[in-house]
Amino acid sequence: MDEQAFAHLIEPHRRALHLHCYRMRHLEVMARHLEPGARYLVQVGLVDPEQHEAFANSHWEASRDDTHLRIDWVDEELDLVGGRSRQRSRIHVLRGPRAGEVVEEVHELTAWTARDWRSAINTSRFTEIATYDGAHKGRWPRVRPTSTGRLLWHELERR
């Protein structure tokens, strides 16, 4: 397969967090597929090392048509020295054709601190243009690049 260069790329579903085995190499790999000047919007949560704990657990419900779900996302382990986090997701089907089913998965993720993320960007072929906080329903306020939080979106530009 020939490599392609793209003008823009959005990385949904926290893929950069799931790639703990690549940690600092992730941006190098992405830069190979983007043209200079291209934008890369990636969701990477940043942990505050002073907290000494993972993000707060997350619980919500969602519905579509006749299916209603309850989702629990729970932090189980945080290792900032090793740059790893273990989280468990549990999806309960409350109503609908699959009512009563529970889908559970364990996710081995990269745990990024603001310092680690900044170091990765500074040694990459990217410049951070802006950081947005996606934790606010219906709006995406711009925040400092050193901010911490679960739903941070980083707008990067390929140099």
C-alpha positions in Angstrom: 0.0 0.0 0.0 1.3 3.4 -0.9 1.6 6.0 1.9 -0.7 9.0 1.6 -0.3 12.4 3.0 -3.4 14.1 4.3 -4.3 17.8 4.6 -6.1 17.3 7.9 -6.8 14.5 10.4 -9.1 14.1 13.4 -8.2 11.3 15.9 -11.4 10.2 17.7 -12.0 7.8 20.5 -8.8 8.6 22.4 -6.7 6.5 20.1 -3.5 8.2 21.3 -4.3 7.1 24.8 -4.8 3.4 23.7 -1.3 3.4 22.0 0.7 3.0 25.2 3.3 0.8 23.5 4.1 3.7 21.1 4.0 6.5 23.7 6.3 9.2 22.3 6.5 7.6 18.8 2.8 8.3 18.1 3.3 11.8 16.8 6.3 10.7 14.6 4.1 8.1 12.9 1.2 10.6 12.4 3.5 13.3 11.0 4.6 10.9 8.2 1.0 10.8 7.0 0.3 14.6 7.1 1.5 17.3 4.7 3.4 20.3 6.2 0.8 22.8 7.4 -1.8 20.1 7.9 -3.8 20.2 11.2 -4.2 17.2 13.5 -6.9 17.3 16.1 -6.3 14.6 18.8 -8.1 13.9 22.1 -5.5 13.3 24.8 -6.4 13.6 28.4 -3.7 15.0 30.7 -3.3 13.8 34.3 -2.2 16.1 37.1 0.7 14.4 38.8 0.0 16.3 42.0 -3.4 14.5 42.3 -1.8 11.1 42.5 -5.0 9.6 41.2 -6.6 8.8 37.9 -9.5 10.8 36.4 -12.8 10.7 38.3 -14.9 7.8 37.2 -17.6 8.5 34.6 -21.1 7.2 34.5 -23.8 8.2 31.9 -26.9 6.9 30.1 -27.7 7.0 26.4 -30.7 6.0 24.2 -31.4 5.5 20.6 -34.7 4.2 19.3 -35.8 1.4 21.7 -32.4 0.7 23.2 -31.3 2.3 26.4 -27.8 1.9 27.8 -26.0 2.7 31.1 -22.2 3.2 30.7 -19.7 3.0 33.5 -16.1 4.0 32.9 -13.9 3.3 36.0 -10.3 4.0 36.6 -8.5 0.9 38.1 -4.8 1.8 38.2 -2.6 4.7 37.4 1.2 4.5 37.0 2.6 7.9 36.0 6.2 6.8 36.2 5.5 4.0 33.7 3.0 6.2 31.8 0.2 3.7 32.0 -3.4 3.6 33.1 -5.8 0.7 33.4 -9.5 1.5 33.0 -12.6 -0.7 32.8 -15.7 0.1 30.7 -19.0 -1.6 31.4 -22.1 -1.2 29.2 -25.4 -2.3 30.6 -28.2 -2.8 28.1 -31.3 -1.6 30.1 -33.9 -1.7 27.4 -34.2 -3.0 23.9 -33.6 -6.2 21.9 -30.5 -7.1 23.9 -31.8 -6.0 27.4 -29.9 -7.6 30.2 -26.6 -7.9 28.4 -23.5 -6.4 29.9 -20.3 -5.8 27.8 -17.2 -5.3 29.9 -13.7 -4.5 28.7 -10.4 -3.5 30.3 -8.4 -0.8 28.5 -4.6 -0.5 28.9 -3.9 3.2 28.2 -1.1 5.7 28.1 -1.2 8.1 31.1 0.0 11.5 29.8 1.0 14.3 32.1 1.2 17.9 30.7 5.0 17.7 30.9 5.2 14.4 29.0 2.7 15.6 26.3 4.6 18.9 25.9 7.9 17.0 25.6 6.4 14.7 22.9 5.1 17.7 20.9 8.4 19.6 21.3 10.4 16.7 19.9 7.9 16.0 17.1 7.2 17.7 13.8 4.1 19.4 15.3 3.4 22.7 16.9 0.4 23.0 19.3 -2.0 25.6 18.0 -4.7 25.4 20.6 -6.1 23.2 23.4 -9.9 22.8 24.0 -11.8 21.3 26.9 -14.5 19.0 25.7 -15.9 18.3 29.1 -18.5 21.1 28.8 -21.7 20.1 27.2 -22.4 22.0 24.0 -19.2 24.1 24.0 -15.5 23.7 23.6 -13.7 26.5 25.5 -10.0 27.1 24.7 -7.8 26.3 27.7 -4.1 26.6 28.4 -1.9 23.9 26.9 -0.8 23.0 30.5 -4.4 22.3 31.6 -5.3 18.9 32.8 -8.5 16.9 32.2 -10.0 13.8 30.6 -11.5 15.4 27.5 -8.8 17.7 26.2 -8.5 18.2 22.4 -5.2 19.3 21.1 -5.0 21.1 17.7 -1.6 20.5 16.3 0.0 21.8 13.1 2.5 19.7 11.1 5.7 21.7 10.6 
